[in-house]
Amino acid sequence: MAAMTTGNPSRADLNRRRILDVALAELLRDPDASMDQIARAAGVVRRTVYGHFPSREALIGTLVDDAVRTLTAADEGARRQTADPAEAVARSVLAIWETADRYRLLIGLAQRTVTMQGIRDRLTPLREQKVELLRRGLDEGIFTSPLPPPALAYVHEQLLFAVMEAVNDGLLDARKAGRAAAVSALTAAGVPASRATELVAELSE
């Protein structure tokens, strides 16, 4: 008789999750943290870390994958709250920033290891959803832009990266960055600045 599975995570799965959680904390604290440092902080031997992740780059790539999944879930949850394209964009950026702020140092680190193309590839599903939202807003006349929806989606994506870098470089207060990014995304789509500011303020209350 076959043994029944309980669905509980295995010891290896638990070790892998712990390594990822500790690695994120360590890399946010020290972007140059080594695999040895991460192993010590996780309370495992170096061989265990390498058993799950063959290189530091692979470990960072997995953390970026986790971050993208979290960002995508935040985006989807925010967009489902309204049928209005402008409000959906504002809610999406605000929700994404709450998550992105946690990961912004990791994204900066990943740009040196995973490469920007690798990050763009991971963001493709989220970007495709944004393209459809922008297309609907343009078709309804809520947005006005000389850029087609796919190009405008890239502008929004790069805008968030730029805001992250500005915060990382001390040029922008992280507490104000989400609202600033949301207003900037709306104005980039052609929403008047006064309306964009008013809408984001309403949603941030």
Biotite code that builds the C-alpha atoms (Angstrom):
import biotite.structure as struc

atoms = struc.array([
    struc.Atom([0.000, 0.000, 0.000], chain_id="A", res_id=1, res_name="MET", atom_name="CA", element="C"),
    struc.Atom([1.462, 3.355, -1.014], chain_id="A", res_id=2, res_name="ALA", atom_name="CA", element="C"),
    struc.Atom([2.235, 5.831, 1.718], chain_id="A", res_id=3, res_name="ALA", atom_name="CA", element="C"),
    struc.Atom([-0.102, 8.780, 1.854], chain_id="A", res_id=4, res_name="MET", atom_name="CA", element="C"),
    struc.Atom([1.404, 12.208, 1.366], chain_id="A", res_id=5, res_name="THR", atom_name="CA", element="C"),
    struc.Atom([0.375, 14.941, 3.753], chain_id="A", res_id=6, res_name="THR", atom_name="CA", element="C"),
    struc.Atom([1.299, 17.843, 1.517], chain_id="A", res_id=7, res_name="GLY", atom_name="CA", element="C"),
    struc.Atom([3.626, 19.221, 4.169], chain_id="A", res_id=8, res_name="ASN", atom_name="CA", element="C"),
    struc.Atom([6.883, 20.689, 2.897], chain_id="A", res_id=9, res_name="PRO", atom_name="CA", element="C"),
    struc.Atom([9.940, 18.462, 3.143], chain_id="A", res_id=10, res_name="SER", atom_name="CA", element="C"),
    struc.Atom([12.997, 19.301, 5.215], chain_id="A", res_id=11, res_name="ARG", atom_name="CA", element="C"),
    struc.Atom([14.804, 20.216, 1.998], chain_id="A", res_id=12, res_name="ALA", atom_name="CA", element="C"),
    struc.Atom([11.974, 22.580, 1.022], chain_id="A", res_id=13, res_name="ASP", atom_name="CA", element="C"),
    struc.Atom([12.047, 24.196, 4.452], chain_id="A", res_id=14, res_name="LEU", atom_name="CA", element="C"),
    struc.Atom([15.833, 24.585, 4.260], chain_id="A", res_id=15, res_name="ASN", atom_name="CA", element="C"),
    struc.Atom([15.543, 26.158, 0.815], chain_id="A", res_id=16, res_name="ARG", atom_name="CA", element="C"),
    struc.Atom([12.901, 28.624, 1.978], chain_id="A", res_id=17, res_name="ARG", atom_name="CA", element="C"),
    struc.Atom([14.947, 29.533, 5.043], chain_id="A", res_id=18, res_name="ARG", atom_name="CA", element="C"),
    struc.Atom([18.049, 30.085, 2.928], chain_id="A", res_id=19, res_name="ILE", atom_name="CA", element="C"),
    struc.Atom([16.090, 32.383, 0.603], chain_id="A", res_id=20, res_name="LEU", atom_name="CA", element="C"),
    struc.Atom([14.577, 34.377, 3.471], chain_id="A", res_id=21, res_name="ASP", atom_name="CA", element="C"),
    struc.Atom([17.931, 34.770, 5.200], chain_id="A", res_id=22, res_name="VAL", atom_name="CA", element="C"),
    struc.Atom([19.711, 35.543, 1.917], chain_id="A", res_id=23, res_name="ALA", atom_name="CA", element="C"),
    struc.Atom([17.279, 38.356, 1.175], chain_id="A", res_id=24, res_name="LEU", atom_name="CA", element="C"),
    struc.Atom([17.816, 39.873, 4.622], chain_id="A", res_id=25, res_name="ALA", atom_name="CA", element="C"),
    struc.Atom([21.598, 39.506, 4.382], chain_id="A", res_id=26, res_name="GLU", atom_name="CA", element="C"),
    struc.Atom([21.856, 40.936, 0.869], chain_id="A", res_id=27, res_name="LEU", atom_name="CA", element="C"),
    struc.Atom([19.669, 43.907, 1.784], chain_id="A", res_id=28, res_name="LEU", atom_name="CA", element="C"),
    struc.Atom([21.948, 44.507, 4.762], chain_id="A", res_id=29, res_name="ARG", atom_name="CA", element="C"),
    struc.Atom([25.169, 43.861, 2.853], chain_id="A", res_id=30, res_name="ASP", atom_name="CA", element="C"),
    struc.Atom([24.924, 43.653, -0.972], chain_id="A", res_id=31, res_name="PRO", atom_name="CA", element="C"),
    struc.Atom([28.348, 41.987, -1.039], chain_id="A", res_id=32, res_name="ASP", atom_name="CA", element="C"),
    struc.Atom([27.339, 39.194, 1.351], chain_id="A", res_id=33, res_name="ALA", atom_name="CA", element="C"),
    struc.Atom([29.019, 35.936, 0.339], chain_id="A", res_id=34, res_name="SER", atom_name="CA", element="C"),
    struc.Atom([27.528, 32.461, 0.190], chain_id="A", res_id=35, res_name="MET", atom_name="CA", element="C"),
    struc.Atom([29.530, 31.661, 3.350], chain_id="A", res_id=36, res_name="ASP", atom_name="CA", element="C"),
    struc.Atom([27.930, 34.591, 5.191], chain_id="A", res_id=37, res_name="GLN", atom_name="CA", element="C"),
    struc.Atom([24.482, 33.537, 4.049], chain_id="A", res_id=38, res_name="ILE", atom_name="CA", element="C"),
    struc.Atom([25.101, 29.934, 5.132], chain_id="A", res_id=39, res_name="ALA", atom_name="CA", element="C"),
    struc.Atom([26.233, 31.024, 8.601], chain_id="A", res_id=40, res_name="ARG", atom_name="CA", element="C"),
    struc.Atom([23.264, 33.346, 9.002], chain_id="A", res_id=41, res_name="ALA", atom_name="CA", element="C"),
    struc.Atom([20.897, 30.555, 7.929], chain_id="A", res_id=42, res_name="ALA", atom_name="CA", element="C"),
    struc.Atom([22.508, 28.107, 10.349], chain_id="A", res_id=43, res_name="GLY", atom_name="CA", element="C"),
    struc.Atom([23.517, 25.627, 7.647], chain_id="A", res_id=44, res_name="VAL", atom_name="CA", element="C"),
    struc.Atom([26.807, 24.535, 6.151], chain_id="A", res_id=45, res_name="VAL", atom_name="CA", element="C"),
    struc.Atom([28.053, 26.076, 2.920], chain_id="A", res_id=46, res_name="ARG", atom_name="CA", element="C"),
    struc.Atom([27.478, 22.798, 1.071], chain_id="A", res_id=47, res_name="ARG", atom_name="CA", element="C"),
    struc.Atom([23.753, 22.960, 1.887], chain_id="A", res_id=48, res_name="THR", atom_name="CA", element="C"),
    struc.Atom([23.437, 26.391, 0.281], chain_id="A", res_id=49, res_name="VAL", atom_name="CA", element="C"),
    struc.Atom([25.266, 25.227, -2.838], chain_id="A", res_id=50, res_name="TYR", atom_name="CA", element="C"),
    struc.Atom([23.084, 22.119, -2.900], chain_id="A", res_id=51, res_name="GLY", atom_name="CA", element="C"),
    struc.Atom([20.080, 24.362, -3.546], chain_id="A", res_id=52, res_name="HIS", atom_name="CA", element="C"),
    struc.Atom([21.784, 27.157, -5.484], chain_id="A", res_id=53, res_name="PHE", atom_name="CA", element="C"),
    struc.Atom([24.877, 26.344, -7.576], chain_id="A", res_id=54, res_name="PRO", atom_name="CA", element="C"),
    struc.Atom([26.109, 29.947, -7.518], chain_id="A", res_id=55, res_name="SER", atom_name="CA", element="C"),
    struc.Atom([25.508, 33.321, -5.900], chain_id="A", res_id=56, res_name="ARG", atom_name="CA", element="C"),
    struc.Atom([24.027, 34.503, -9.199], chain_id="A", res_id=57, res_name="GLU", atom_name="CA", element="C"),
    struc.Atom([21.539, 31.612, -9.172], chain_id="A", res_id=58, res_name="ALA", atom_name="CA", element="C"),
    struc.Atom([20.534, 32.506, -5.604], chain_id="A", res_id=59, res_name="LEU", atom_name="CA", element="C"),
    struc.Atom([19.995, 36.167, -6.521], chain_id="A", res_id=60, res_name="ILE", atom_name="CA", element="C"),
    struc.Atom([18.093, 35.124, -9.645], chain_id="A", res_id=61, res_name="GLY", atom_name="CA", element="C"),
    struc.Atom([15.726, 33.032, -7.508], chain_id="A", res_id=62, res_name="THR", atom_name="CA", element="C"),
    struc.Atom([15.184, 35.968, -5.147], chain_id="A", res_id=63, res_name="LEU", atom_name="CA", element="C"),
    struc.Atom([14.360, 38.164, -8.137], chain_id="A", res_id=64, res_name="VAL", atom_name="CA", element="C"),
    struc.Atom([11.880, 35.509, -9.344], chain_id="A", res_id=65, res_name="ASP", atom_name="CA", element="C"),
    struc.Atom([10.210, 35.622, -5.909], chain_id="A", res_id=66, res_name="ASP", atom_name="CA", element="C"),
    struc.Atom([10.107, 39.418, -6.051], chain_id="A", res_id=67, res_name="ALA", atom_name="CA", element="C"),
    struc.Atom([8.524, 39.397, -9.514], chain_id="A", res_id=68, res_name="VAL", atom_name="CA", element="C"),
    struc.Atom([5.837, 36.949, -8.387], chain_id="A", res_id=69, res_name="ARG", atom_name="CA", element="C"),
    struc.Atom([5.047, 39.194, -5.425], chain_id="A", res_id=70, res_name="THR", atom_name="CA", element="C"),
    struc.Atom([4.960, 42.294, -7.636], chain_id="A", res_id=71, res_name="LEU", atom_name="CA", element="C"),
    struc.Atom([2.676, 40.555, -10.126], chain_id="A", res_id=72, res_name="THR", atom_name="CA", element="C"),
    struc.Atom([0.253, 39.499, -7.392], chain_id="A", res_id=73, res_name="ALA", atom_name="CA", element="C"),
    struc.Atom([0.187, 43.050, -6.013], chain_id="A", res_id=74, res_name="ALA", atom_name="CA", element="C"),
    struc.Atom([-0.490, 44.441, -9.486], chain_id="A", res_id=75, res_name="ASP", atom_name="CA", element="C"),
    struc.Atom([-3.304, 41.992, -10.204], chain_id="A", res_id=76, res_name="GLU", atom_name="CA", element="C"),
    struc.Atom([-4.956, 42.609, -6.842], chain_id="A", res_id=77, res_name="GLY", atom_name="CA", element="C"),
    struc.Atom([-4.836, 46.373, -7.310], chain_id="A", res_id=78, res_name="ALA", atom_name="CA", element="C"),
    struc.Atom([-6.182, 46.363, -10.859], chain_id="A", res_id=79, res_name="ARG", atom_name="CA", element="C"),
    struc.Atom([-9.156, 44.181, -9.908], chain_id="A", res_id=80, res_name="ARG", atom_name="CA", element="C"),
    struc.Atom([-10.458, 46.879, -7.559], chain_id="A", res_id=81, res_name="GLN", atom_name="CA", element="C"),
    struc.Atom([-11.630, 49.249, -10.301], chain_id="A", res_id=82, res_name="THR", atom_name="CA", element="C"),
    struc.Atom([-12.745, 49.368, -13.930], chain_id="A", res_id=83, res_name="ALA", atom_name="CA", element="C"),
    struc.Atom([-11.375, 52.884, -14.458], chain_id="A", res_id=84, res_name="ASP", atom_name="CA", element="C"),
    struc.Atom([-8.006, 52.705, -16.311], chain_id="A", res_id=85, res_name="PRO", atom_name="CA", element="C"),
    struc.Atom([-6.519, 55.797, -14.616], chain_id="A", res_id=86, res_name="ALA", atom_name="CA", element="C"),
    struc.Atom([-7.445, 54.584, -11.151], chain_id="A", res_id=87, res_name="GLU", atom_name="CA", element="C"),
    struc.Atom([-6.206, 51.104, -12.044], chain_id="A", res_id=88, res_name="ALA", atom_name="CA", element="C"),
    struc.Atom([-2.801, 52.497, -13.053], chain_id="A", res_id=89, res_name="VAL", atom_name="CA", element="C"),
    struc.Atom([-2.579, 54.553, -9.860], chain_id="A", res_id=90, res_name="ALA", atom_name="CA", element="C"),
    struc.Atom([-3.610, 51.619, -7.650], chain_id="A", res_id=91, res_name="ARG", atom_name="CA", element="C"),
    struc.Atom([-1.213, 49.326, -9.468], chain_id="A", res_id=92, res_name="SER", atom_name="CA", element="C"),
    struc.Atom([1.796, 51.618, -9.036], chain_id="A", res_id=93, res_name="VAL", atom_name="CA", element="C"),
    struc.Atom([0.996, 52.282, -5.376], chain_id="A", res_id=94, res_name="LEU", atom_name="CA", element="C"),
    struc.Atom([0.591, 48.557, -4.666], chain_id="A", res_id=95, res_name="ALA", atom_name="CA", element="C"),
    struc.Atom([3.695, 47.623, -6.620], chain_id="A", res_id=96, res_name="ILE", atom_name="CA", element="C"),
    struc.Atom([5.742, 50.249, -4.812], chain_id="A", res_id=97, res_name="TRP", atom_name="CA", element="C"),
    struc.Atom([4.824, 48.845, -1.401], chain_id="A", res_id=98, res_name="GLU", atom_name="CA", element="C"),
    struc.Atom([6.435, 45.594, -2.513], chain_id="A", res_id=99, res_name="THR", atom_name="CA", element="C"),
    struc.Atom([9.153, 47.124, -4.674], chain_id="A", res_id=100, res_name="ALA", atom_name="CA", element="C"),
    struc.Atom([10.362, 49.293, -1.801], chain_id="A", res_id=101, res_name="ASP", atom_name="CA", element="C"),
    struc.Atom([11.247, 46.121, 0.086], chain_id="A", res_id=102, res_name="ARG", atom_name="CA", element="C"),
    struc.Atom([13.117, 44.729, -2.894], chain_id="A", res_id=103, res_name="TYR", atom_name="CA", element="C"),
    struc.Atom([14.647, 47.885, -4.373], chain_id="A", res_id=104, res_name="ARG", atom_name="CA", element="C"),
    struc.Atom([18.136, 47.214, -3.020], chain_id="A", res_id=105, res_name="LEU", atom_name="CA", element="C"),
    struc.Atom([17.896, 43.656, -4.326], chain_id="A", res_id=106, res_name="LEU", atom_name="CA", element="C"),
    struc.Atom([16.875, 44.918, -7.778], chain_id="A", res_id=107, res_name="ILE", atom_name="CA", element="C"),
    struc.Atom([19.870, 47.251, -7.766], chain_id="A", res_id=108, res_name="GLY", atom_name="CA", element="C"),
    struc.Atom([22.086, 44.298, -6.883], chain_id="A", res_id=109, res_name="LEU", atom_name="CA", element="C"),
    struc.Atom([20.411, 42.070, -9.466], chain_id="A", res_id=110, res_name="ALA", atom_name="CA", element="C"),
    struc.Atom([21.198, 44.579, -12.197], chain_id="A", res_id=111, res_name="GLN", atom_name="CA", element="C"),
    struc.Atom([24.876, 43.731, -11.609], chain_id="A", res_id=112, res_name="ARG", atom_name="CA", element="C"),
    struc.Atom([24.364, 39.959, -11.605], chain_id="A", res_id=113, res_name="THR", atom_name="CA", element="C"),
    struc.Atom([21.160, 38.913, -13.372], chain_id="A", res_id=114, res_name="VAL", atom_name="CA", element="C"),
    struc.Atom([21.398, 41.674, -16.023], chain_id="A", res_id=115, res_name="THR", atom_name="CA", element="C"),
    struc.Atom([18.631, 44.066, -16.946], chain_id="A", res_id=116, res_name="MET", atom_name="CA", element="C"),
    struc.Atom([17.555, 41.841, -19.836], chain_id="A", res_id=117, res_name="GLN", atom_name="CA", element="C"),
    struc.Atom([17.062, 38.997, -17.417], chain_id="A", res_id=118, res_name="GLY", atom_name="CA", element="C"),
    struc.Atom([14.928, 41.216, -15.209], chain_id="A", res_id=119, res_name="ILE", atom_name="CA", element="C"),
    struc.Atom([12.914, 42.456, -18.208], chain_id="A", res_id=120, res_name="ARG", atom_name="CA", element="C"),
    struc.Atom([12.288, 38.861, -19.273], chain_id="A", res_id=121, res_name="ASP", atom_name="CA", element="C"),
    struc.Atom([10.977, 38.009, -15.814], chain_id="A", res_id=122, res_name="ARG", atom_name="CA", element="C"),
    struc.Atom([8.642, 41.017, -15.918], chain_id="A", res_id=123, res_name="LEU", atom_name="CA", element="C"),
    struc.Atom([7.060, 40.049, -19.246], chain_id="A", res_id=124, res_name="THR", atom_name="CA", element="C"),
    struc.Atom([3.754, 38.699, -17.810], chain_id="A", res_id=125, res_name="PRO", atom_name="CA", element="C"),
    struc.Atom([3.273, 41.807, -15.659], chain_id="A", res_id=126, res_name="LEU", atom_name="CA", element="C"),
    struc.Atom([4.144, 44.064, -18.600], chain_id="A", res_id=127, res_name="ARG", atom_name="CA", element="C"),
    struc.Atom([1.642, 42.299, -20.872], chain_id="A", res_id=128, res_name="GLU", atom_name="CA", element="C"),
    struc.Atom([-1.130, 42.996, -18.358], chain_id="A", res_id=129, res_name="GLN", atom_name="CA", element="C"),
    struc.Atom([-0.071, 46.639, -18.204], chain_id="A", res_id=130, res_name="LYS", atom_name="CA", element="C"),
    struc.Atom([-0.144, 46.875, -22.012], chain_id="A", res_id=131, res_name="VAL", atom_name="CA", element="C"),
    struc.Atom([-3.798, 45.777, -22.079], chain_id="A", res_id=132, res_name="GLU", atom_name="CA", element="C"),
    struc.Atom([-4.720, 48.271, -19.361], chain_id="A", res_id=133, res_name="LEU", atom_name="CA", element="C"),
    struc.Atom([-2.976, 51.120, -21.191], chain_id="A", res_id=134, res_name="LEU", atom_name="CA", element="C"),
    struc.Atom([-4.558, 50.111, -24.500], chain_id="A", res_id=135, res_name="ARG", atom_name="CA", element="C"),
    struc.Atom([-8.006, 50.265, -22.937], chain_id="A", res_id=136, res_name="ARG", atom_name="CA", element="C"),
    struc.Atom([-7.281, 53.674, -21.432], chain_id="A", res_id=137, res_name="GLY", atom_name="CA", element="C"),
    struc.Atom([-6.029, 55.000, -24.759], chain_id="A", res_id=138, res_name="LEU", atom_name="CA", element="C"),
    struc.Atom([-9.023, 53.584, -26.625], chain_id="A", res_id=139, res_name="ASP", atom_name="CA", element="C"),
    struc.Atom([-11.400, 55.217, -24.128], chain_id="A", res_id=140, res_name="GLU", atom_name="CA", element="C"),
    struc.Atom([-9.617, 58.562, -24.382], chain_id="A", res_id=141, res_name="GLY", atom_name="CA", element="C"),
    struc.Atom([-8.655, 58.538, -20.705], chain_id="A", res_id=142, res_name="ILE", atom_name="CA", element="C"),
    struc.Atom([-4.981, 58.402, -21.653], chain_id="A", res_id=143, res_name="PHE", atom_name="CA", element="C"),
    struc.Atom([-3.343, 60.394, -24.424], chain_id="A", res_id=144, res_name="THR", atom_name="CA", element="C"),
    struc.Atom([0.129, 59.498, -25.594], chain_id="A", res_id=145, res_name="SER", atom_name="CA", element="C"),
    struc.Atom([2.066, 59.462, -28.861], chain_id="A", res_id=146, res_name="PRO", atom_name="CA", element="C"),
    struc.Atom([3.459, 56.109, -27.745], chain_id="A", res_id=147, res_name="LEU", atom_name="CA", element="C"),
    struc.Atom([1.682, 52.830, -28.533], chain_id="A", res_id=148, res_name="PRO", atom_name="CA", element="C"),
    struc.Atom([0.655, 50.767, -25.468], chain_id="A", res_id=149, res_name="PRO", atom_name="CA", element="C"),
    struc.Atom([3.679, 48.387, -25.511], chain_id="A", res_id=150, res_name="PRO", atom_name="CA", element="C"),
    struc.Atom([6.119, 51.313, -25.599], chain_id="A", res_id=151, res_name="ALA", atom_name="CA", element="C"),
    struc.Atom([4.200, 53.184, -22.907], chain_id="A", res_id=152, res_name="LEU", atom_name="CA", element="C"),
    struc.Atom([4.317, 50.062, -20.717], chain_id="A", res_id=153, res_name="ALA", atom_name="CA", element="C"),
    struc.Atom([8.123, 50.101, -21.040], chain_id="A", res_id=154, res_name="TYR", atom_name="CA", element="C"),
    struc.Atom([8.146, 53.766, -19.995], chain_id="A", res_id=155, res_name="VAL", atom_name="CA", element="C"),
    struc.Atom([6.165, 52.914, -16.857], chain_id="A", res_id=156, res_name="HIS", atom_name="CA", element="C"),
    struc.Atom([8.479, 49.991, -16.108], chain_id="A", res_id=157, res_name="GLU", atom_name="CA", element="C"),
    struc.Atom([11.626, 52.073, -16.473], chain_id="A", res_id=158, res_name="GLN", atom_name="CA", element="C"),
    struc.Atom([10.034, 54.841, -14.431], chain_id="A", res_id=159, res_name="LEU", atom_name="CA", element="C"),
    struc.Atom([9.725, 52.494, -11.452], chain_id="A", res_id=160, res_name="LEU", atom_name="CA", element="C"),
    struc.Atom([13.336, 51.367, -11.856], chain_id="A", res_id=161, res_name="PHE", atom_name="CA", element="C"),
    struc.Atom([14.434, 55.017, -11.972], chain_id="A", res_id=162, res_name="ALA", atom_name="CA", element="C"),
    struc.Atom([12.450, 55.847, -8.826], chain_id="A", res_id=163, res_name="VAL", atom_name="CA", element="C"),
    struc.Atom([14.063, 52.887, -7.041], chain_id="A", res_id=164, res_name="MET", atom_name="CA", element="C"),
    struc.Atom([17.509, 54.110, -8.038], chain_id="A", res_id=165, res_name="GLU", atom_name="CA", element="C"),
    struc.Atom([16.679, 57.659, -6.917], chain_id="A", res_id=166, res_name="ALA", atom_name="CA", element="C"),
    struc.Atom([15.670, 56.349, -3.493], chain_id="A", res_id=167, res_name="VAL", atom_name="CA", element="C"),
    struc.Atom([18.760, 54.124, -3.299], chain_id="A", res_id=168, res_name="ASN", atom_name="CA", element="C"),
    struc.Atom([20.950, 57.143, -4.129], chain_id="A", res_id=169, res_name="ASP", atom_name="CA", element="C"),
    struc.Atom([19.282, 59.292, -1.481], chain_id="A", res_id=170, res_name="GLY", atom_name="CA", element="C"),
    struc.Atom([17.637, 61.624, -3.983], chain_id="A", res_id=171, res_name="LEU", atom_name="CA", element="C"),
    struc.Atom([14.061, 60.798, -2.970], chain_id="A", res_id=172, res_name="LEU", atom_name="CA", element="C"),
    struc.Atom([12.383, 59.924, 0.309], chain_id="A", res_id=173, res_name="ASP", atom_name="CA", element="C"),
    struc.Atom([11.117, 56.325, 0.137], chain_id="A", res_id=174, res_name="ALA", atom_name="CA", element="C"),
    struc.Atom([7.954, 57.356, 2.015], chain_id="A", res_id=175, res_name="ARG", atom_name="CA", element="C"),
    struc.Atom([7.035, 59.763, -0.792], chain_id="A", res_id=176, res_name="LYS", atom_name="CA", element="C"),
    struc.Atom([8.306, 57.667, -3.677], chain_id="A", res_id=177, res_name="ALA", atom_name="CA", element="C"),
    struc.Atom([5.192, 55.562, -4.221], chain_id="A", res_id=178, res_name="GLY", atom_name="CA", element="C"),
    struc.Atom([2.925, 58.570, -4.641], chain_id="A", res_id=179, res_name="ARG", atom_name="CA", element="C"),
    struc.Atom([5.473, 60.335, -6.832], chain_id="A", res_id=180, res_name="ALA", atom_name="CA", element="C"),
    struc.Atom([5.802, 57.254, -9.039], chain_id="A", res_id=181, res_name="ALA", atom_name="CA", element="C"),
    struc.Atom([2.019, 56.901, -9.370], chain_id="A", res_id=182, res_name="ALA", atom_name="CA", element="C"),
    struc.Atom([1.555, 60.554, -10.339], chain_id="A", res_id=183, res_name="VAL", atom_name="CA", element="C"),
    struc.Atom([4.454, 60.316, -12.794], chain_id="A", res_id=184, res_name="SER", atom_name="CA", element="C"),
    struc.Atom([2.999, 57.169, -14.404], chain_id="A", res_id=185, res_name="ALA", atom_name="CA", element="C"),
    struc.Atom([-0.352, 58.858, -14.899], chain_id="A", res_id=186, res_name="LEU", atom_name="CA", element="C"),
    struc.Atom([1.125, 62.035, -16.341], chain_id="A", res_id=187, res_name="THR", atom_name="CA", element="C"),
    struc.Atom([3.323, 59.936, -18.659], chain_id="A", res_id=188, res_name="ALA", atom_name="CA", element="C"),
    struc.Atom([0.075, 58.422, -19.944], chain_id="A", res_id=189, res_name="ALA", atom_name="CA", element="C"),
    struc.Atom([-1.338, 61.889, -20.595], chain_id="A", res_id=190, res_name="GLY", atom_name="CA", element="C"),
    struc.Atom([-3.462, 62.425, -17.485], chain_id="A", res_id=191, res_name="VAL", atom_name="CA", element="C"),
    struc.Atom([-3.327, 66.114, -16.450], chain_id="A", res_id=192, res_name="PRO", atom_name="CA", element="C"),
    struc.Atom([-0.948, 66.619, -13.512], chain_id="A", res_id=193, res_name="ALA", atom_name="CA", element="C"),
    struc.Atom([-3.644, 68.180, -11.317], chain_id="A", res_id=194, res_name="SER", atom_name="CA", element="C"),
    struc.Atom([-6.001, 65.229, -11.859], chain_id="A", res_id=195, res_name="ARG", atom_name="CA", element="C"),
    struc.Atom([-3.187, 62.698, -11.370], chain_id="A", res_id=196, res_name="ALA", atom_name="CA", element="C"),
    struc.Atom([-2.125, 64.333, -8.104], chain_id="A", res_id=197, res_name="THR", atom_name="CA", element="C"),
    struc.Atom([-5.712, 64.507, -6.866], chain_id="A", res_id=198, res_name="GLU", atom_name="CA", element="C"),
    struc.Atom([-6.433, 60.862, -7.728], chain_id="A", res_id=199, res_name="LEU", atom_name="CA", element="C"),
    struc.Atom([-3.274, 59.525, -6.083], chain_id="A", res_id=200, res_name="VAL", atom_name="CA", element="C"),
    struc.Atom([-3.960, 61.626, -2.962], chain_id="A", res_id=201, res_name="ALA", atom_name="CA", element="C"),
    struc.Atom([-7.468, 60.164, -2.741], chain_id="A", res_id=202, res_name="GLU", atom_name="CA", element="C"),
    struc.Atom([-6.190, 56.608, -3.057], chain_id="A", res_id=203, res_name="LEU", atom_name="CA", element="C"),
    struc.Atom([-3.409, 57.197, -0.511], chain_id="A", res_id=204, res_name="SER", atom_name="CA", element="C"),
    struc.Atom([-5.729, 58.425, 2.269], chain_id="A", res_id=205, res_name="GLU", atom_name="CA", element="C"),
])
